[in-house]
Amino acid sequence: MKKIVLYSFLFGMFLIPISLLAQLEPKDTLALEENKFETSFYESLKQKEIENYDKAIEALEKCQTLQLDNAVVNFELGKNYLLLKKYKEAYDNFEKVTKIEPKNRWAWVGMYDVCYETHDYNKAIEVVQKLTEFKVDYKEDLVSLFMNTQQFDKALDLINELNQTVGKSDKRELYKAQILSDAKYHGSEKLNLMNQIKKNPKEESNYVALIYLYSQSNQEEKALEVAKKLENEIPTSDWAQVSLFKYHLNNNDGEKAIKAMNIVLESDKIDRKIKHRILNEFLIFSVNNPQYEKDLDYAIGYFNADKGVKVAKEIGKFYQSKKEWGKAIKYYEMQLKTINDDMETILLLMQAYTENSQFDKLAKETEEQMQLFPTQPQLYYYNGLANNQLMNYKKAKDILESGIDFVIDDSSLEINFNLQLGEAYNGMGDMKKKELYFSKANTLINKQKK
């Protein structure tokens, strides 16, 4: 049957006049091919629209047989292969487009999409470097790619370039902080900052960053030089006072140090971590120079609203570690004026009263606190201890017996309760109960040793 058709076809050709054949070549043949091309191309778009990507590719391959080096066909093939996650085929087709049309930005974008999907960040860098020729915004992507491939020196150079040309961004500043956490990059960054200061001596942030880098590398003298330059160029700068505070402290010039410290603590520009560091340094200074203790108390007031760190309590702990109980008490009491329900501070204060033999105060304070916190066993213990010391043995006994019921899974506290109950019964002349509670305490102590 096929043969018959073929013969009929050939026979028909012999009957067509030569002049008519001449008319079909080449113009009509070309039009016929164009028709086939358009039909297949629109078919590919239709199939892609309904997510039949394989059929779309088949239609595009028909187009290729008609027009081999058609950039549009290659681009559509790249898109369809990418949607099918056939990344090599997608990349190859996008790349063919760039060879036919080097300035076709979207083909380069397609190659970048493939690199991103396959996490091939090194290849992506080459592509994005080309894309930056079309649009400088791609330099932001390039920074991220340098970070992902740990090319931190290139990332730092590009961050500094972008900071100068388009301004800083939170993301780039985060990257920069990550890079500069490694001291080996400090040298190039110091040089960059010094150049920036020369170009724009009124830009405060460059001085601040340079001061920070010098401080990180323990180059305090150089940090101070920069702070002095900053003060000369921008006399109103709060940041200059950070390094000047340290300088005055090292020179034992308390008055100037206090002035610088107060400017820093008042400033909304200075990070609270730096403020805490300055306060800690002044605390150490005031230990050796007690005449400035009132200035320390004043400085603590700046932190009253700081919920992150309870400054007065931390200073109280500092003095407690030095067994300076009177000063510890002062700062614990100061803390409780700001936050009166901080149980840790309350118990630290009770311990400090005990160590400082302020038993009247201990009895009064614990009694008030028990009204607010009726299930806190430590408060009953301290109240019992205080009343024993004040020879109010019956009261001590009643309080301790009430409080011991609240002790759960705390053998040390239970030992202390039993010892104080023994003391209370001893004071009351009940030797039998005294021995009973001392014996309970010893049993618990022996259990702890095992």
URSUL-V669248 format. One record per residue. SS is DSSP state (hx for helix, st for strand, lp for the rest). PHI is phi in radians with two decimals (* if undefined). Layout:
BEGIN
ss=SS phi=PHI
ss=SS phi=PHI
END
This chain:
BEGIN
ss=lp phi=*
ss=hx phi=-1.06
ss=hx phi=-1.05
ss=hx phi=-0.98
ss=hx phi=-1.04
ss=hx phi=-1.08
ss=hx phi=-1.10
ss=hx phi=-1.03
ss=hx phi=-1.11
ss=hx phi=-1.13
ss=hx phi=-1.09
ss=hx phi=-1.03
ss=hx phi=-1.11
ss=hx phi=-1.13
ss=hx phi=-1.43
ss=lp phi=-1.32
ss=lp phi=-1.08
ss=hx phi=-1.04
ss=hx phi=-1.10
ss=hx phi=-1.24
ss=hx phi=-1.05
ss=hx phi=-1.10
ss=hx phi=-1.20
ss=hx phi=-1.35
ss=lp phi=-2.06
ss=lp phi=-1.69
ss=hx phi=-1.06
ss=hx phi=-1.23
ss=hx phi=-1.07
ss=hx phi=-1.11
ss=hx phi=-1.13
ss=hx phi=-1.10
ss=hx phi=-1.13
ss=hx phi=-1.13
ss=hx phi=-1.06
ss=hx phi=-1.09
ss=hx phi=-1.08
ss=hx phi=-1.09
ss=hx phi=-1.06
ss=hx phi=-1.17
ss=hx phi=-1.15
ss=hx phi=-1.17
ss=hx phi=-1.09
ss=hx phi=-1.08
ss=hx phi=-1.15
ss=hx phi=-1.13
ss=hx phi=-1.16
ss=hx phi=-1.15
ss=hx phi=-1.08
ss=lp phi=-1.70
ss=lp phi=1.17
ss=lp phi=-1.63
ss=hx phi=-1.17
ss=hx phi=-1.08
ss=hx phi=-1.19
ss=hx phi=-1.06
ss=hx phi=-1.14
ss=hx phi=-1.02
ss=hx phi=-1.11
ss=hx phi=-1.19
ss=hx phi=-1.14
ss=hx phi=-1.10
ss=hx phi=-1.06
ss=hx phi=-1.10
ss=hx phi=-1.16
ss=hx phi=-1.58
ss=lp phi=-2.41
ss=lp phi=-1.16
ss=lp phi=-1.85
ss=lp phi=-1.68
ss=hx phi=-1.09
ss=hx phi=-1.15
ss=hx phi=-1.10
ss=hx phi=-1.06
ss=hx phi=-1.12
ss=hx phi=-1.14
ss=hx phi=-1.06
ss=hx phi=-1.00
ss=hx phi=-1.12
ss=hx phi=-1.19
ss=hx phi=-1.13
ss=hx phi=-1.13
ss=hx phi=-1.13
ss=lp phi=-1.52
ss=lp phi=1.08
ss=lp phi=-1.64
ss=hx phi=-1.23
ss=hx phi=-1.10
ss=hx phi=-1.08
ss=hx phi=-1.07
ss=hx phi=-1.07
ss=hx phi=-1.04
ss=hx phi=-1.23
ss=hx phi=-1.08
ss=hx phi=-1.12
ss=hx phi=-1.04
ss=hx phi=-1.06
ss=hx phi=-1.16
ss=hx phi=-1.36
ss=hx phi=-1.36
ss=lp phi=-2.27
ss=lp phi=-0.99
ss=lp phi=-1.70
ss=lp phi=-1.42
ss=hx phi=-1.06
ss=hx phi=-1.19
ss=hx phi=-1.18
ss=hx phi=-1.13
ss=hx phi=-1.09
ss=hx phi=-1.05
ss=hx phi=-1.10
ss=hx phi=-1.13
ss=hx phi=-1.03
ss=hx phi=-1.13
ss=hx phi=-1.06
ss=hx phi=-1.16
ss=hx phi=-1.10
ss=lp phi=-1.65
ss=lp phi=1.02
ss=lp phi=-1.59
ss=hx phi=-1.25
ss=hx phi=-1.15
ss=hx phi=-1.18
ss=hx phi=-1.04
ss=hx phi=-1.03
ss=hx phi=-1.05
ss=hx phi=-1.18
ss=hx phi=-1.19
ss=hx phi=-1.04
ss=hx phi=-1.22
ss=hx phi=-1.11
ss=hx phi=-1.12
ss=hx phi=-1.22
ss=hx phi=-1.52
ss=lp phi=-2.61
ss=lp phi=-1.17
ss=lp phi=-1.01
ss=hx phi=-1.20
ss=hx phi=-1.14
ss=hx phi=-1.10
ss=hx phi=-1.11
ss=hx phi=-1.12
ss=hx phi=-1.03
ss=hx phi=-1.08
ss=hx phi=-1.18
ss=hx phi=-1.10
ss=hx phi=-1.17
ss=hx phi=-1.12
ss=lp phi=-1.71
ss=lp phi=1.05
ss=lp phi=-1.63
ss=hx phi=-1.20
ss=hx phi=-1.12
ss=hx phi=-1.18
ss=hx phi=-1.07
ss=hx phi=-1.10
ss=hx phi=-1.06
ss=hx phi=-1.24
ss=hx phi=-1.05
ss=hx phi=-1.13
ss=hx phi=-1.10
ss=hx phi=-1.19
ss=hx phi=-1.02
ss=hx phi=-1.34
ss=hx phi=-1.58
ss=lp phi=-2.13
ss=lp phi=1.63
ss=lp phi=-1.36
ss=lp phi=-2.37
ss=hx phi=-1.04
ss=hx phi=-1.12
ss=hx phi=-1.17
ss=hx phi=-1.14
ss=hx phi=-1.15
ss=hx phi=-1.04
ss=hx phi=-1.11
ss=hx phi=-1.07
ss=hx phi=-1.10
ss=hx phi=-1.13
ss=hx phi=-1.34
ss=lp phi=-1.20
ss=lp phi=-1.70
ss=hx phi=-1.05
ss=hx phi=-1.18
ss=hx phi=-1.66
ss=hx phi=-1.13
ss=hx phi=-1.04
ss=hx phi=-1.16
ss=hx phi=-1.25
ss=hx phi=-1.06
ss=hx phi=-1.08
ss=hx phi=-1.06
ss=hx phi=-1.17
ss=hx phi=-1.10
ss=hx phi=-1.14
ss=hx phi=-1.15
ss=hx phi=-1.15
ss=hx phi=-1.12
ss=hx phi=-1.22
ss=lp phi=-2.41
ss=lp phi=-1.17
ss=lp phi=-1.74
ss=lp phi=-1.58
ss=hx phi=-1.11
ss=hx phi=-1.05
ss=hx phi=-1.19
ss=hx phi=-1.09
ss=hx phi=-1.03
ss=hx phi=-1.10
ss=hx phi=-1.23
ss=hx phi=-1.03
ss=hx phi=-1.08
ss=hx phi=-1.12
ss=hx phi=-1.13
ss=hx phi=-1.15
ss=hx phi=-1.07
ss=lp phi=-1.71
ss=lp phi=1.02
ss=lp phi=-1.75
ss=hx phi=-1.08
ss=hx phi=-1.12
ss=hx phi=-1.20
ss=hx phi=-1.06
ss=hx phi=-1.15
ss=hx phi=-1.01
ss=hx phi=-1.14
ss=hx phi=-1.07
ss=hx phi=-1.18
ss=hx phi=-1.08
ss=hx phi=-1.08
ss=hx phi=-1.10
ss=hx phi=-1.19
ss=hx phi=-1.34
ss=lp phi=-2.30
ss=lp phi=-1.01
ss=lp phi=-1.52
ss=lp phi=-1.17
ss=lp phi=-1.27
ss=hx phi=-1.11
ss=hx phi=-1.04
ss=hx phi=-1.23
ss=hx phi=-1.06
ss=hx phi=-1.33
ss=hx phi=-1.15
ss=hx phi=-0.99
ss=hx phi=-1.08
ss=hx phi=-1.07
ss=hx phi=-1.15
ss=hx phi=-1.12
ss=hx phi=-1.10
ss=lp phi=-1.54
ss=lp phi=1.06
ss=lp phi=-1.73
ss=hx phi=-1.08
ss=hx phi=-1.09
ss=hx phi=-1.22
ss=hx phi=-1.11
ss=hx phi=-1.12
ss=hx phi=-1.06
ss=hx phi=-1.13
ss=hx phi=-1.06
ss=hx phi=-1.16
ss=hx phi=-1.11
ss=hx phi=-1.14
ss=hx phi=-1.18
ss=hx phi=-1.38
ss=lp phi=-1.26
ss=lp phi=-1.45
ss=lp phi=-1.47
ss=lp phi=-1.51
ss=lp phi=-1.10
ss=hx phi=-1.15
ss=hx phi=-1.11
ss=hx phi=-1.17
ss=hx phi=-1.10
ss=hx phi=-1.10
ss=hx phi=-1.10
ss=hx phi=-1.11
ss=hx phi=-1.11
ss=hx phi=-1.09
ss=hx phi=-1.14
ss=hx phi=-1.24
ss=hx phi=-1.03
ss=hx phi=-1.06
ss=hx phi=-1.10
ss=hx phi=-1.24
ss=hx phi=-1.07
ss=hx phi=-1.47
ss=lp phi=-2.30
ss=hx phi=-1.06
ss=hx phi=-1.13
ss=hx phi=-1.76
ss=hx phi=-1.12
ss=hx phi=-1.11
ss=hx phi=-1.25
ss=hx phi=-1.13
ss=hx phi=-1.05
ss=hx phi=-1.13
ss=hx phi=-1.12
ss=hx phi=-1.06
ss=hx phi=-1.02
ss=hx phi=-1.16
ss=hx phi=-1.79
ss=lp phi=-1.03
ss=lp phi=-1.57
ss=lp phi=-1.43
ss=lp phi=-1.45
ss=lp phi=-1.25
ss=lp phi=-2.30
ss=lp phi=-1.53
ss=hx phi=-1.10
ss=hx phi=-1.06
ss=hx phi=-1.09
ss=hx phi=-1.11
ss=hx phi=-1.21
ss=hx phi=-1.03
ss=hx phi=-1.08
ss=hx phi=-1.02
ss=hx phi=-1.21
ss=hx phi=-1.11
ss=hx phi=-1.10
ss=lp phi=-1.63
ss=lp phi=1.06
ss=lp phi=-1.65
ss=hx phi=-1.15
ss=hx phi=-1.04
ss=hx phi=-1.25
ss=hx phi=-1.04
ss=hx phi=-1.03
ss=hx phi=-0.98
ss=hx phi=-1.40
ss=hx phi=-1.15
ss=hx phi=-1.09
ss=hx phi=-1.07
ss=hx phi=-1.12
ss=hx phi=-1.21
ss=hx phi=-1.23
ss=hx phi=-1.55
ss=lp phi=-2.27
ss=lp phi=-1.47
ss=lp phi=-1.96
ss=lp phi=-1.41
ss=hx phi=-1.10
ss=hx phi=-1.06
ss=hx phi=-1.13
ss=hx phi=-1.01
ss=hx phi=-1.22
ss=hx phi=-1.10
ss=hx phi=-1.14
ss=hx phi=-1.09
ss=hx phi=-1.14
ss=hx phi=-1.14
ss=hx phi=-1.03
ss=hx phi=-1.09
ss=hx phi=-1.11
ss=lp phi=-1.63
ss=lp phi=0.99
ss=lp phi=-1.69
ss=hx phi=-1.32
ss=hx phi=-1.06
ss=hx phi=-1.13
ss=hx phi=-1.09
ss=hx phi=-1.10
ss=hx phi=-1.13
ss=hx phi=-1.17
ss=hx phi=-1.18
ss=hx phi=-1.12
ss=hx phi=-1.17
ss=hx phi=-1.20
ss=hx phi=-1.14
ss=hx phi=-1.18
ss=hx phi=-1.50
ss=lp phi=-2.24
ss=lp phi=-1.25
ss=lp phi=-1.99
ss=lp phi=-1.53
ss=hx phi=-1.13
ss=hx phi=-1.06
ss=hx phi=-1.15
ss=hx phi=-1.13
ss=hx phi=-1.06
ss=hx phi=-1.12
ss=hx phi=-1.17
ss=hx phi=-1.10
ss=hx phi=-1.03
ss=hx phi=-1.07
ss=hx phi=-1.20
ss=hx phi=-1.08
ss=hx phi=-1.15
ss=lp phi=-1.55
ss=lp phi=1.13
ss=lp phi=-1.61
ss=hx phi=-1.15
ss=hx phi=-1.09
ss=hx phi=-1.13
ss=hx phi=-1.05
ss=hx phi=-1.05
ss=hx phi=-1.12
ss=hx phi=-1.14
ss=hx phi=-1.13
ss=hx phi=-1.18
ss=hx phi=-1.25
ss=hx phi=-1.37
ss=hx phi=-1.11
ss=hx phi=-1.17
ss=hx phi=-1.56
ss=lp phi=-1.37
ss=lp phi=-2.29
ss=lp phi=0.92
ss=lp phi=-2.46
ss=hx phi=-1.17
ss=hx phi=-1.11
ss=hx phi=-1.17
ss=hx phi=-1.13
ss=hx phi=-1.03
ss=hx phi=-1.10
ss=hx phi=-1.05
ss=hx phi=-1.13
ss=hx phi=-1.13
ss=hx phi=-1.22
ss=hx phi=-1.15
ss=hx phi=-1.05
ss=hx phi=-1.13
ss=hx phi=-1.10
ss=hx phi=-1.19
ss=hx phi=-1.10
ss=hx phi=-1.11
ss=lp phi=-1.50
ss=lp phi=1.47
ss=lp phi=-1.69
ss=hx phi=-1.19
ss=hx phi=-1.12
ss=hx phi=-1.19
ss=hx phi=-1.01
ss=hx phi=-1.12
ss=hx phi=-1.04
ss=hx phi=-1.30
ss=hx phi=-1.13
ss=hx phi=-1.14
ss=hx phi=-1.06
ss=hx phi=-1.11
ss=hx phi=-1.10
ss=hx phi=-1.05
ss=hx phi=-1.18
ss=hx phi=-1.12
ss=hx phi=-1.14
ss=hx phi=-1.14
ss=hx phi=-1.15
ss=hx phi=-1.26
ss=lp phi=-1.34
END
